[in-house]
Amino acid sequence: MAPAPLIFGFESAELTARERDFFRSANPWGFIVFARNVGNQAQLSALTADLRDAVGRAAPVLIDQEGGRVQRLRPPNWRKFPPAMAEIEGRKLETAAEALVLRYRLIAHELSACGIDVNCAPLLDVASAGLHEAIGDRALGRDPATVAALGHAVRRGLMAGGVLPVVKHLPGYGRATVDPHVALPVVSAPRADLELDFAPFRAHADAPMGMTAHLVIEAVDSEYAVTFSGPCIDLIREEIGFDGLLMTDDISMGALQGPIGERVEASLGAGCDIVLHCNGEMAEMEAAAAAAGTLTDAALKRAEAVDALKREVEEIDIAEVARRYDALSSRKADCHA
């Protein structure tokens, strides 16, 4: 039987018996890890193995490990990384790209050592004037060409370390002036201006996975948020050309309204392949599972393509990668001293 089109979070650093039984029954396609689930490498490795054991297959395990504010694996057990904007500002594009390849190769090394094989990066939202700090210094740049180029650097670093990337947030949060975790952003820019937001995603249309944005783009659909909008999903698929596995951002975020089951139905009905639910609340997960059904034929084909991608780690001296990354970081610090 095909998995359910769901990715679930969970409550703590160990699965409860109730969670284990629920996951076995619900059979979500994958799982996502947050800081609340993380202790040390041995604990996290055992946890990711338990998640896969609960569904009886090598289910993908995701994380948001960008660096800066969005870093679930943290010191003292894992390396601390600066925000993306701090990494790249003041550098030539080639040097910034080199730093990001090394940075995400190190991140991938840490993730794969713990059984995590998908990272929700790169963030391809183009930073614009008035952009809410929910994105802020997480952005890879202020123009589409830079964001696209540096996004490829992130993808190269992750893939070299055996971790699959997720491009986000389709088709672009760059004009959002409110935090979608709290409220629904509405973008009223003319359709022609939105090409700047869409451009990095066109350059990454071949990515294996993508994540939707919870915002209203009035020039495309003035009524529904992207995640619930057939016209917006059509734009992602047809105009941007993205044909990878399309997952929602967290369906429990404050930008969206309605019971969880209705949100799941609306997302899948609009054309999303998989629904992400992060907070680990059992009642909400049960409602999501009741509404989700199983992967559609098209979604299953895309999911199988993701599952088939090799998570092979390129042989490399990881200590040398760290030395090169630290040397670049040191030179940038010297320039700003």
Buried (B, 14 or more C-beta within 10 A) or exposed (E): EBBBBBBBBBBEBBBEEEBBEBBEEBBBBBBBBBEEBBEEBEBBBBBBEBBBBBBEEEBBBBBBBBBBEBBBBEEEBBBEBBBBBBBBBEBEBEBBBBBBBBBBBBBBBBBBBBBBBBBBBBBBBBBBEEBBEBBBBBBBBBEBEBBBBBBBBBBBBBBBBBBBBBBBBBBBBBBBBBBBBEBBBBBEBEEEEBEBBBBBBBBBBEBBBBBBBBBBBEBBBEEBBBBBBEBBBBBBBEBBEBBBBBBBBBBBBBBBEEEBBBBBBBBBEBBBBBBBBBBBBEEBBBBBBEBBBBBBEEBBEBBEBBBEEEBEBEEEEBEEBBEBBEEBBEEBEEEEE
